[in-house]
Amino acid sequence: MMHQIKLSDNIYFLGFNDRRTHLFENLWPIPNGISYNSYLISDDKVALIDTVERHFIEDYFQRVEAIIGNRNIDYLIINHMEPDHSGAMKSIVKKYPDITLIGNKKTFPIIENFGIPSSRIHVVEDNEVLDLGKTKLQFQTIPMVHWPETMITYDETHQILFSGDAFGSFGTLDGGVFDDELNLEFYENDSMRYFTNIVGKYCAHTQRAIKKLSNLEIRMIAATHGPVWRTNLSWILDRYNKWSTYSSEKGVVIVYGSMYGNTEKMAEVIARQLSEKGIRNIRIYDSSKTHPSYIINDIFRFKGLIVGSCAYNNEMFPNMESLLSKIEHMGIKDHYLGIFGNFLWSGGGVSNLKKFAENVKWELVYEPVEEKGALKQDEFQKCIELANAMSVKLME
Ligand code: FEO
């Protein structure tokens, strides 16, 4: 037996907590887990909105049957096809062969490529309305938040936005489901890391989605991950708006790759000088220790980034290479950049950091600083000047 959790008289929350998976998308750490949220509307017609990760299928069916008994499910509304939500689709279509799949024109090619049978489909357009009886649902595409086919479903009757990944969060739902049942401090970092890691590449698309949805009267936001928002909607809306406009704070992330500590010492000098210039948000990360998920999150948070690398086999330090390729891939914009590094043979660290600078096109606040071995007076002074230049930019 499980509690039945309702968003309204006939809309049920069907969420599952994943505390076993270490890496979401096999890439991003989720030490606080994640929830996969699906919703069921029991009206004259029965509709499911999104499904869950496939490992939960047995329990999912049990909870569906506890609500609708032997009734058929008429519609499966697919806001998003990433398998953390579509993983149970094949089993659902098998169990309910008369079900009609509802998606947009970009949804069904993906369904076909996943090999999910779909004999009954209905392709919806923006603003189209699906009438379930007393519940009227409307659809709006929000491409790239988080995949090309992504759309939202808006319940006009109860003013509930089923938002897919948009406004979602890492972190399980430990008892509480609605925002007013939870201590939201738990989601402060996890919601941002979810956004920056998963959706952060698509900030411009997120902004377009926020504008597109701003015409809707929204009383509740039911995302596919994290809390259901019914009391303090601005908590999550304001944050998504801030993150997707790169409204970063005055602060600097210094991240380095260092084998024996010489590059690390340069990072310490730069950080101390930033502090002497009044910068209060300074985070130093060793790229070999901290997962890029957390570093990228702080890069979104703070306007300044200073990257350092020793030379490693005449190249950049591999863990820095891995981090910086992720930053390039994400297309993070609007930052100030500083570069430093160290070598003994013929270089490779700083020369490759310069290529990174060219690729991201951020403003380089000072010339690259490169030392040979232990930090000596000339390059020490340049580290000071690099920090000074960064602080001037941040104080502008
Ligand atoms: Fe939660 Fe993009 O899937």
Boltz pocket constraint, residues with backbone or C-beta under 6 A from the ligand:
constraints:
  - pocket:
      binder: B
      contacts: [[A, 80], [A, 82], [A, 84], [A, 85], [A, 146], [A, 147], [A, 165], [A, 224], [A, 225]]
      max_distance: 6.0
